[in-house]
Amino acid sequence: MKLARALCYCLSSGLGLLLLSGAPRAQAAVDISAIEAVDECLVAEICIDRYLWSLYERTPKIDSLKVSEQRKAIVKRKGRNRIVTLTFTKLVDEDFAWKDPKAAEKAGMSLADYVIGGMNSGFKLTLYHALRALDEAGFAPGITSAFRDDYRQTIATGLKAQTDRSYHGGSFRGGYGNGLAADIVSVKGATRSERLAASQQLWKWIDTHGTELGIARPYLDVDPPHVAPLDGKEYADHRIKPEAQRAASNAKDAKKRHGLVLHHDHGNAKHTRTAKSSKARSG
């Protein structure tokens, strides 16, 4: 609403100045053209989509993947040499910039309509305000992934949800127009290591200010860039419920320990009474 009011103010002020100045018709035509461009952005969703798209466009699409490699080696066991297969894991860089365009082409959409248009409108608004706050705080946020359909999920690598169950927009979650997740990093820094360090600070800030931002990281450092609505099902299932179960388990353990202490105290009291009785009889 603030954005719309500000734009309306600019529009009305521009028209007022135009009428009072008595500008030539040629100049008036230019001003009206500019006003029409501003007027287009009175539709808040267009402004939101443009901003989110700009953050997506500016973000490198590079990730680190764990790749396993098997090698044969000779080891000595019980005095004999044996050939065994050892598995080694290493991190390799993957450029996944081709995946969203391929999915958008398959869906018959422009890339912007696919990755940004596929998100839930309410989540887009929340994400917009959160990213604005991150930008103003100096974190230089960027989006590496937004909407994903089932096909895009099949070509995703590394840690991921089942093909149709991704909150990024899997068909089980409602598909296009219902994406409720995005992957967020920082674009600050000239090298990958610098951007990673900046991203870690950004994720920590999200964890601290999630209540204000309306977004949170359901998987924390298991999947650091992944954010979802703070009041959404994904966050509830992976953060709220486990924390509640842990609290209930801790309370149960505490009650059990308290019961053992009481039982021990009662046993001591009984033993004390018995000892006193024996002493009285012997006296």
C-alpha positions, 0 to 999 in steps of 0.5 A: 500500500505504501508503494502504491500511495507513493507512486500515486503521489508521484503521478498526481504531482507530475500531472499537476506540474505539467498543467501549471507549467504550460509546457509545449505539447512535445514535452507533454507527450514525453512526460505522459509517456513517462507517467504511463511507465510509472502507472504500469508499476501501480500494479504492486505484483508487477513491481514485486516480480521485477525486483525478485527477477532482478535478484535472480538475474544477478546471482551466480548459479554455482553449487558444490556437490559431493562426488563419490569415487571408488578406488581399489587398494591393497590392504594387509589382513591377517598376514595376507594382502587383500584387494579392497574397494575404498570410497572417497568423497570430494567436493566439485563445483557445478554450474546449474544455470542451464537447468531453469531455462531448460525447464522453462522451455519445456513448460513453454514459458519465459524464464522470468514467468517460470521462476518468479511467476510460479511462486505463490503470490502471498509468499512473493510479497513476504519474500519481497519485503524480506529481501528488501530488508536484507538489501537495506541491511547490506547483505546484497541478497540474491536468488539461486532458485525459486519455482521448480516444477516436477521436471525441474526437480528431476534434474536437481542434484544433491539434497532434494525432496521427492520429485512431486513433493518439493515446496518449490512447486511440486505437483503434490504441493499445487504446482505452478502458482503455488511455489512456497520456497526459494534459495537465497544467498549473498552476491557480495564478494569477488570470489566463491569463498567470499560470497560463501562467507557473506551468505553465512552471515545472511543466513544467520541474520535470517535466523535472528530476524525471522519473526520480523521477516516472515521467512525462515530456514526449515532445514538450517545448515542441512540446506542453508539457502532454502527459505520458506514462510515462517507460518507455513507447513514446511517450517512447522513440519521440520522445525516447530514439531521436532522442537515440540517433540524434543521439549516433550521428551525432555519434560518426560525425562525430567519427570522420570528423573524426579520420580526416581529421586522421590523413590530414592528418598522414600527408600532412604526414609523407610530405611531410616525408620527401620534402623530406628525401630531396630535400635529401640528394640535392642535398647 
